[in-house]
Every structure is written in C-alpha cells, then in structure tokens.
C-alpha cells in the first residue's frame, strides 16, 4: 500500500504483528544470552544457562497442562498442575489411564483405569521400604461401615529394639486361608481361635 506500520516498537510497547524466525535461528534472552529459544527444523529447544528454569501460571484457579500426541492423530493432556484444587495440598493430576512409567523398559507402572488403581512391576524384586527409625508400615482399607481401619502393620519399633521383626494384626483381626476363608485364625476378647469352617 506504500505505507509503513510499526510492528515492533524498539523502545518498548505492544507488538502488532507476527515475527517469524527461520530454522536454527536462536532467540537469545538475558544480558549474557542466558536463555535461548530455537527450532532446528525437527525439534524445539528451550535452553537455560543460569539459575532455575521457572514455568509459572499466575492466573487464579487455572492449570498448567502438559499435552502431547495421543498416538491416534490427536492431542491429549497427559497430566496437569491443578491450580483450581490447590490450597492445603498441591495436586499434580494424571488423568484416567495415564500411566506413570519408571525404568528404560517401562518396568514399573502406576495408573488408575477410572475404576481401579494398579501398581505393576515386571522386572526384578519389588521392595516396599520404610527407612524412618522406629516407624511402621500400615495396611489400611475400608472397615465395612464407611470408615478406614488398620488391618495389619509391620512394627518397626519392635525390630529396632533387637526383638524379632513383628507383623501385628490388631484385636478382632482375622486371617483367612482358602477362597472361602475355610481356615481362620483370630484373637478377640482375650481368647485365641483357630477355626476350620
């Protein structure tokens, strides 16, 4: 049209047009070029050379979503930082059927399939370790009345005192053997029972 428009005010202000950089052109930020943004024609790089790299969303009740190809030609959110739920606890949310995989061969997998939760190991031994002195490992689940109770625990304080390693079943716990709990061992009201039902 023969007229000029200021797209990028050099003294500061609002950019009013798109800026396109060719492949392998670095965008350098910072007095010492500490941060570099670049696309090499195949991959995109954010390179930080000084201090922490901080990704921050300050919008109230908003999230940071991590999205990638879903393997079917679309895009899916794999997990997000859930600002809308933040408060006493800060939530990193993995969606249903998102798998947290550990190991080069995806050897350990943790996921929720919208109904059940799964912890899956396919290589080597599986260790559950509590290293805090005199502390226990508790196994808890629903008590059948709307609450949660301890069914058994591994008593670390007893092992620390030099005694044998104790697996404790609280009063009124029952150990059942067989699909129909045909053999039962339990303790209640000061008495011990072994029942063959």
C-alpha positions as CSV (number, residue, x, y, z in Angstrom):
1,X,0.0,0.0,0.0
2,X,3.1,2.2,0.1
3,X,2.7,3.0,3.9
4,X,4.7,1.8,6.8
5,X,3.4,0.3,10.1
6,X,5.4,-0.1,13.3
7,X,5.1,-3.8,14.2
8,X,7.8,-3.9,16.9
9,X,8.5,-0.7,18.9
10,X,12.2,-0.7,19.7
11,X,11.7,1.5,22.7
12,X,9.1,-0.8,24.2
13,X,5.4,-1.2,23.7
14,X,3.0,-3.7,22.1
15,X,4.0,-5.8,19.1
16,X,1.2,-5.6,16.5
17,X,2.3,-8.3,14.0
18,X,3.8,-11.8,13.9
19,X,7.5,-12.4,13.8
20,X,8.9,-15.5,12.0
21,X,12.4,-16.8,12.6
22,X,14.0,-19.3,10.2
23,X,15.2,-22.8,11.4
24,X,18.3,-22.7,13.5
25,X,18.0,-19.1,14.4
26,X,18.5,-18.5,18.2
27,X,16.3,-16.1,20.2
28,X,18.6,-15.1,23.0
29,X,17.4,-13.5,26.2
30,X,19.3,-12.0,29.1
31,X,22.4,-9.8,29.3
32,X,24.7,-12.8,28.8
33,X,22.3,-14.6,26.4
34,X,21.3,-16.9,29.4
35,X,18.1,-18.2,27.8
36,X,17.9,-19.4,24.2
37,X,14.8,-20.4,22.2
38,X,15.4,-22.3,18.9
39,X,13.8,-24.7,16.4
40,X,16.2,-26.7,14.2
41,X,13.7,-27.9,11.6
42,X,12.9,-31.0,13.6
43,X,12.9,-30.3,17.3
44,X,12.3,-27.2,19.5
45,X,14.6,-26.2,22.3
46,X,14.3,-24.0,25.4
47,X,17.9,-23.7,26.8
48,X,18.6,-22.1,30.2
49,X,22.2,-21.5,31.2
50,X,21.8,-19.6,34.5
51,X,19.8,-20.1,37.6
52,X,16.5,-22.0,37.9
53,X,14.1,-22.6,35.0
54,X,10.7,-21.5,36.2
55,X,7.4,-22.2,34.4
56,X,4.7,-20.2,36.1
57,X,1.0,-19.7,35.7
58,X,-0.4,-16.9,37.9
59,X,-4.0,-17.0,36.6
60,X,-6.4,-17.8,39.5
61,X,-7.8,-21.3,39.6
62,X,-6.0,-22.1,36.2
63,X,-3.8,-25.1,35.4
64,X,-0.6,-25.8,33.6
65,X,-1.4,-28.6,31.2
66,X,1.2,-30.9,29.6
67,X,-0.1,-32.1,26.2
68,X,1.3,-34.4,23.6
69,X,0.3,-36.6,20.7
70,X,-2.2,-39.3,21.7
71,X,-0.9,-41.9,19.2
72,X,-4.1,-41.6,17.1
73,X,-3.6,-38.4,15.3
74,X,-4.9,-36.1,18.1
75,X,-3.6,-34.4,21.2
76,X,-4.2,-35.4,24.8
77,X,-3.4,-33.9,28.2
78,X,-1.1,-36.4,30.0
79,X,-1.1,-34.6,33.3
80,X,-1.6,-31.1,34.7
81,X,-0.7,-29.0,37.7
82,X,-4.2,-28.4,39.1
83,X,-4.3,-24.8,40.3
84,X,-8.1,-25.0,40.9
85,X,-7.6,-27.6,43.6
86,X,-4.5,-26.1,45.2
87,X,-4.6,-24.9,48.8
88,X,-3.6,-27.1,51.7
89,X,-2.3,-29.6,49.1
90,X,-0.8,-29.0,45.7
91,X,-2.1,-31.5,43.1
92,X,-0.3,-32.9,40.1
93,X,-3.1,-34.7,38.3
94,X,-2.7,-37.7,36.0
95,X,-5.9,-38.5,34.1
96,X,-7.6,-41.9,33.9
97,X,-5.5,-44.4,32.1
98,X,-2.4,-42.1,32.1
99,X,0.5,-44.4,33.1
100,X,3.4,-43.2,35.3
101,X,6.2,-45.5,33.9
102,X,9.6,-45.9,35.5
103,X,12.7,-47.6,34.0
104,X,14.1,-47.8,30.5
105,X,11.7,-50.7,29.7
106,X,8.7,-49.1,31.4
107,X,9.4,-51.7,34.1
108,X,7.2,-50.1,36.9
109,X,3.8,-48.7,36.0
110,X,1.3,-46.9,38.2
111,X,-2.1,-45.9,36.9
112,X,-5.8,-45.6,37.5
113,X,-8.2,-47.0,34.9
114,X,-11.3,-45.0,36.0
115,X,-12.4,-47.9,38.2
116,X,-9.3,-49.5,39.9
117,X,-5.8,-48.5,40.8
118,X,-2.8,-50.5,39.7
119,X,0.8,-50.8,40.8
120,X,2.7,-53.1,38.3
121,X,6.3,-54.3,38.3
122,X,7.6,-56.6,35.7
123,X,11.4,-56.7,36.3
124,X,13.4,-57.8,39.4
125,X,12.3,-57.8,43.0
126,X,9.7,-55.4,44.4
127,X,10.7,-53.6,47.6
128,X,8.5,-51.6,50.0
129,X,10.9,-49.8,52.3
130,X,10.3,-47.6,55.4
131,X,13.7,-46.1,56.5
132,X,12.5,-43.8,59.3
133,X,13.7,-45.0,62.7
134,X,11.1,-46.8,64.9
135,X,8.3,-46.2,62.3
136,X,5.8,-48.7,60.9
137,X,4.2,-49.7,57.6
138,X,0.4,-49.7,57.9
139,X,-2.0,-51.6,55.7
140,X,-5.4,-49.9,55.8
141,X,-8.7,-50.3,53.9
142,X,-12.5,-49.8,54.3
143,X,-13.9,-51.2,57.5
144,X,-17.4,-52.0,56.0
145,X,-19.0,-49.2,57.9
146,X,-17.9,-46.1,56.0
147,X,-14.5,-45.6,57.6
148,X,-11.0,-46.9,57.2
149,X,-9.1,-49.1,59.7
150,X,-5.7,-50.7,60.0
151,X,-5.8,-54.4,59.1
152,X,-2.2,-55.1,59.8
153,X,1.1,-53.3,60.2
154,X,4.9,-54.0,60.3
155,X,6.1,-52.8,63.7
156,X,9.5,-51.1,63.1
157,X,9.9,-50.0,66.7
158,X,10.0,-53.6,67.9
159,X,12.6,-54.6,65.3
160,X,14.7,-51.6,66.3
161,X,14.9,-52.8,70.0
162,X,16.5,-56.0,68.9
163,X,13.5,-58.2,69.0
164,X,12.2,-60.3,66.1
165,X,10.5,-58.5,63.2
166,X,6.8,-58.2,64.1
167,X,3.8,-58.2,61.8
168,X,0.9,-57.0,64.0
169,X,-2.8,-57.8,63.5
170,X,-4.9,-55.6,65.7
171,X,-7.6,-57.1,68.0
172,X,-10.5,-58.7,66.2
173,X,-8.5,-59.1,63.0
174,X,-9.0,-62.5,61.2
175,X,-6.5,-64.2,59.0
176,X,-8.4,-66.4,56.4
177,X,-7.0,-69.2,54.3
178,X,-8.8,-70.5,51.2
179,X,-11.1,-68.8,48.8
180,X,-14.0,-69.2,51.3
181,X,-11.8,-68.5,54.3
182,X,-12.1,-72.1,55.3
183,X,-9.3,-71.9,57.9
184,X,-9.4,-68.9,60.2
185,X,-7.0,-67.6,62.8
186,X,-8.0,-64.7,65.1
187,X,-7.9,-63.2,68.5
188,X,-10.7,-61.4,70.3
189,X,-11.8,-60.7,73.9
190,X,-8.6,-62.2,75.4
191,X,-9.0,-65.5,73.6
192,X,-7.3,-67.1,70.6
193,X,-9.1,-69.2,67.9
194,X,-8.1,-71.5,65.1
195,X,-11.3,-72.4,63.2
196,X,-11.7,-75.0,60.5
197,X,-15.1,-73.9,59.0
